[in-house]
Amino acid sequence: MPLLSKEGLRTVENIAQNTGFSTQAVTHMLFALKNGNSSMAQFNHPDFGGSGQWMQGGMIMLGDMFNNNLKSRVDYLCQTLVAAINSQPNTATTNNSQSGLFIPDPQQEWWPPELGTPNATGSQNNVRYAYFANLRRLAVDTGGVWVYDTQDHRIGGFSQQQGSTGGIVFTSQYGTVDLSTLPVVYRNGKPVTPQNTNFTTNMEDLGTNSKSEGKTDSQTADIFSAIERLGALKTKGILTDHEFTTKKAELLRRL
C-alpha cells in the first residue's frame, strides 16, 4: 500500500479539523476512495458508524442508517477528499496513485498494464484483486497473476474461503459466485486461448460489448431506496426488527 506524502498528511490534518472526524478516520476514507477510483468507497471505521459504502452522486449507506446528520457529514467528507485528490497537479490521467497526496509505490500496478486503471482494488490475506468494470476483467494475484472474464457480472465484493484460487468467491447481482467458474483469459504473463470461440480476447475491443455499462449506479440506487423504504415501514411498526434485518441483508447481498 502506498504511503501518504507530506502534502497528503497536511491535507488529512486540515480536512480532519474542518470536518470533525479523526485523522485516522479521514486517512481510512482517503484510501477507500483511492481504491474506488474516486467514484466510490467501501469503508469500516467507528467514526462512520462501522461499515458502509459511498458512491459519487450522493448515494450512501451507513450501519447507522437513520443517522441523517452522520450521512451528511460522511458525504461532505467524501466530496472534500475527492476534490483534494482531483486537484493535485501531479495526478496522472490513468492512475490516482500518482496523486501528490501519495508516495507512489512502483510495485502497486501488479496487473497487466493493458488493463489500465481499475474501478476497485483490494486484498485479503495473501490475495490481491483489481476489478475493471468497463473491460469486464478481474485480475487476481495469488502468487501468480490471473485475469478473468467477468461476463455480465457486476461485482460488488470478494471473500477468500481457502488459500487457493478455487476458494475465492465474489458477489454480483446473481448472488455468490465461485471465481473458478469464470473463464481465464490471462495467466502469469501469457494469454489463455478460450474454449468458447464466442468469447472476445482482444483487449482493444473490450469495453464496447458490455451489456451492464451505465446500469450499476442506477441499480445500486434502487437497492438503497428500497432499504430506506423498509426502514420507514419499520419505524411505523409495519415491519418487525427481524423482518427488516432479513430483508435488508437480502438487498445488500445484491450490491
C-alpha positions as CSV (number, residue, x, y, z in Angstrom):
1,M,0.0,0.0,0.0
2,P,1.4,3.5,-0.8
3,L,2.1,6.0,2.0
4,L,0.8,9.5,2.4
5,S,3.2,12.2,1.3
6,K,3.9,15.3,3.4
7,E,1.3,17.1,1.3
8,G,-1.1,14.2,2.0
9,L,-0.5,14.3,5.7
10,R,-1.2,18.1,5.8
11,T,-4.3,17.6,3.7
12,V,-5.6,14.9,6.0
13,E,-5.0,17.0,9.1
14,N,-6.7,20.1,7.6
15,I,-9.8,18.1,6.5
16,A,-10.0,16.3,9.9
17,Q,-10.0,19.7,11.6
18,N,-12.7,21.1,9.3
19,T,-15.0,18.0,9.4
20,G,-14.6,17.0,13.0
21,F,-13.5,13.4,12.1
22,S,-10.3,12.0,13.5
23,T,-7.2,11.9,11.3
24,Q,-7.3,8.1,11.4
25,A,-10.8,8.2,10.0
26,V,-10.0,10.7,7.3
27,T,-7.0,8.6,6.3
28,H,-9.1,5.5,6.2
29,M,-11.7,7.2,3.9
30,L,-9.0,8.7,1.7
31,F,-7.5,5.2,0.9
32,A,-11.0,3.8,0.5
33,L,-11.7,6.5,-2.1
34,K,-8.4,5.8,-3.8
35,N,-9.2,2.1,-4.1
36,G,-12.6,3.1,-5.5
37,N,-11.0,5.3,-8.2
38,S,-12.5,8.4,-6.5
39,S,-16.0,7.4,-7.5
40,M,-16.9,5.0,-4.6
41,A,-15.6,3.9,-1.2
42,Q,-16.2,0.9,0.9
43,F,-15.2,1.6,4.5
44,N,-15.3,0.3,8.0
45,H,-14.5,2.8,10.8
46,P,-16.1,3.7,14.1
47,D,-16.2,7.4,13.2
48,F,-18.6,6.5,10.3
49,G,-20.8,4.1,12.3
50,G,-19.0,1.0,11.3
51,S,-19.1,-0.4,7.8
52,G,-20.7,1.4,4.9
53,Q,-20.5,2.5,1.2
54,W,-20.4,5.8,-0.5
55,M,-20.9,6.4,-4.3
56,Q,-20.4,9.6,-6.3
57,G,-23.8,11.3,-6.8
58,G,-24.8,11.2,-3.1
59,M,-25.7,7.6,-2.6
60,I,-24.5,6.5,0.8
61,M,-25.2,3.5,3.1
62,L,-24.2,3.5,6.8
63,G,-24.5,0.9,9.5
64,D,-26.4,3.7,11.5
65,M,-28.8,4.1,8.5
66,F,-31.2,6.5,10.2
67,N,-28.5,9.0,11.3
68,N,-29.0,11.6,8.7
69,N,-26.6,14.0,10.3
70,L,-23.8,11.5,10.1
71,K,-24.8,10.7,6.5
72,S,-24.4,14.4,5.6
73,R,-21.0,14.6,7.3
74,V,-19.7,11.5,5.6
75,D,-20.9,12.7,2.2
76,Y,-19.2,16.0,2.7
77,L,-16.0,14.3,3.8
78,C,-16.0,12.1,0.7
79,Q,-16.7,15.0,-1.6
80,T,-13.9,17.0,0.0
81,L,-11.4,14.2,-0.3
82,V,-12.4,13.6,-3.9
83,A,-11.8,17.2,-4.7
84,A,-8.4,17.1,-2.9
85,I,-7.4,14.0,-5.0
86,N,-8.5,15.5,-8.3
87,S,-6.9,18.9,-7.6
88,Q,-3.4,17.5,-7.3
89,P,-1.2,18.9,-10.0
90,N,0.8,15.7,-10.3
91,T,-2.2,13.4,-10.8
92,A,-1.7,11.2,-13.8
93,T,-4.6,10.8,-16.2
94,T,-4.6,7.0,-15.8
95,N,-3.7,6.3,-12.1
96,N,-4.7,8.1,-8.9
97,S,-1.6,6.6,-7.2
98,Q,0.4,9.3,-8.9
99,S,-1.5,12.0,-6.9
100,G,0.6,14.4,-4.9
101,L,-1.2,13.1,-1.8
102,F,0.6,9.7,-2.0
103,I,4.1,8.4,-2.3
104,P,3.9,6.2,-5.4
105,D,4.5,2.5,-5.0
106,P,6.3,1.1,-8.0
107,Q,5.0,-2.4,-7.1
108,Q,1.4,-1.3,-6.9
109,E,0.4,-1.9,-10.5
110,W,0.8,-5.7,-10.5
111,W,-1.9,-6.4,-13.1
112,P,-1.2,-6.4,-16.9
113,P,-0.7,-2.7,-18.0
114,E,-3.1,-3.0,-20.9
115,L,-6.0,-3.2,-18.5
116,G,-5.4,0.4,-17.4
117,T,-6.9,1.8,-14.2
118,P,-9.2,-0.5,-12.1
119,N,-12.5,0.6,-10.8
120,A,-11.7,-1.0,-7.5
121,T,-8.8,-2.8,-5.8
122,G,-8.4,-4.7,-2.6
123,S,-6.7,-7.5,-0.8
124,Q,-7.5,-10.2,1.7
125,N,-4.9,-12.5,3.4
126,N,-2.4,-13.3,0.6
127,V,-4.7,-12.4,-2.3
128,R,-5.0,-9.1,-4.2
129,Y,-7.6,-8.2,-6.7
130,A,-8.3,-5.4,-9.2
131,Y,-11.7,-5.0,-10.9
132,F,-12.0,-3.4,-14.4
133,A,-15.8,-3.0,-14.9
134,N,-15.8,-1.5,-18.3
135,L,-13.4,-4.1,-19.7
136,R,-15.3,-6.9,-17.9
137,R,-12.0,-8.1,-16.4
138,L,-10.9,-9.2,-12.9
139,A,-7.2,-9.6,-12.1
140,V,-6.3,-11.7,-9.1
141,D,-2.8,-12.2,-7.6
142,T,-2.3,-15.3,-5.6
143,G,1.4,-15.6,-6.1
144,G,0.8,-15.5,-9.9
145,V,-1.5,-13.1,-11.8
146,W,-4.7,-14.5,-13.3
147,V,-7.1,-12.4,-15.3
148,Y,-10.8,-13.5,-15.6
149,D,-13.6,-12.5,-17.9
150,T,-16.4,-11.3,-15.6
151,Q,-19.0,-11.7,-18.3
152,D,-22.2,-9.9,-17.3
153,H,-21.5,-10.0,-13.6
154,R,-21.4,-6.6,-11.7
155,I,-19.0,-7.4,-8.9
156,G,-19.7,-5.9,-5.6
157,G,-17.5,-7.8,-3.1
158,F,-14.9,-10.6,-2.6
159,S,-14.1,-13.2,0.1
160,Q,-11.5,-15.9,0.4
161,Q,-12.6,-19.3,1.7
162,Q,-9.3,-21.1,1.2
163,G,-5.8,-20.3,0.2
164,S,-6.2,-21.3,-3.4
165,T,-7.8,-19.6,-6.4
166,G,-10.7,-22.0,-6.3
167,G,-11.6,-20.9,-2.8
168,I,-12.2,-17.3,-3.8
169,V,-15.8,-16.2,-4.2
170,F,-17.4,-12.9,-5.2
171,T,-20.8,-11.4,-5.1
172,S,-22.7,-9.9,-8.0
173,Q,-26.3,-9.3,-9.0
174,Y,-26.7,-13.0,-9.2
175,G,-25.6,-13.7,-5.6
176,T,-22.4,-15.5,-4.6
177,V,-20.3,-16.9,-7.4
178,D,-17.2,-19.1,-7.3
179,L,-14.3,-17.5,-9.1
180,S,-13.3,-20.8,-10.7
181,T,-16.5,-20.7,-12.8
182,L,-15.2,-17.7,-14.8
183,P,-13.1,-18.1,-18.0
184,V,-9.4,-17.4,-17.6
185,V,-8.0,-15.1,-20.3
186,Y,-4.5,-14.3,-18.9
187,R,-2.2,-16.3,-16.7
188,N,1.3,-15.5,-15.4
189,G,2.1,-13.2,-18.3
190,K,0.6,-15.3,-21.1
191,P,-2.8,-15.0,-22.8
192,V,-5.0,-18.1,-22.4
193,T,-6.9,-19.3,-25.5
194,P,-10.6,-19.6,-24.5
195,Q,-12.5,-22.7,-25.2
196,N,-15.5,-20.6,-26.1
197,T,-15.0,-19.2,-29.6
198,N,-17.6,-16.5,-28.9
199,F,-15.5,-15.0,-26.2
200,T,-13.6,-11.8,-27.1
201,T,-9.9,-11.8,-26.2
202,N,-8.8,-8.7,-27.9
203,M,-8.2,-6.1,-25.2
204,E,-8.6,-3.2,-27.7
205,D,-12.2,-4.3,-28.5
206,L,-13.3,-4.6,-24.9
207,G,-15.5,-2.0,-23.3
208,T,-17.8,-1.8,-26.3
209,N,-19.6,-5.1,-25.7
210,S,-20.5,-4.6,-22.0
211,K,-24.2,-5.0,-21.5
212,S,-24.1,-3.7,-18.0
213,E,-22.3,-0.4,-18.6
214,G,-24.1,2.5,-17.2
215,K,-26.5,0.4,-15.2
216,T,-24.6,-0.1,-11.9
217,D,-25.3,3.3,-10.3
218,S,-29.0,3.1,-11.2
219,Q,-29.4,-0.4,-9.8
220,T,-27.5,0.4,-6.7
221,A,-29.6,3.5,-6.1
222,D,-32.7,1.3,-6.4
223,I,-31.4,-1.0,-3.7
224,F,-30.6,1.9,-1.4
225,S,-34.0,3.4,-2.0
226,A,-35.7,0.1,-1.2
227,I,-33.8,-0.2,2.1
228,E,-34.8,3.3,3.0
229,R,-38.5,2.5,2.4
230,L,-38.1,-0.7,4.5
231,G,-36.7,1.5,7.3
232,A,-39.7,3.8,7.1
233,L,-42.0,0.7,7.4
234,K,-40.1,-0.5,10.4
235,T,-40.3,2.9,12.0
236,K,-44.1,2.9,11.5
237,G,-44.3,-0.6,13.1
238,I,-45.4,-2.3,9.9
239,L,-42.2,-4.4,9.9
240,T,-40.7,-6.2,12.8
241,D,-37.0,-5.8,13.6
242,H,-36.4,-9.4,12.3
243,E,-38.3,-8.8,9.1
244,F,-36.4,-5.6,8.5
245,T,-33.0,-7.1,9.2
246,T,-33.7,-10.1,7.0
247,K,-34.8,-8.1,4.0
248,K,-32.0,-5.5,4.4
249,A,-29.4,-8.3,4.3
250,E,-31.0,-9.8,1.2
251,L,-30.9,-6.4,-0.6
252,L,-27.3,-5.7,0.5
253,R,-26.2,-9.1,-1.0
254,R,-27.2,-7.7,-4.4
255,L,-24.7,-4.9,-4.3
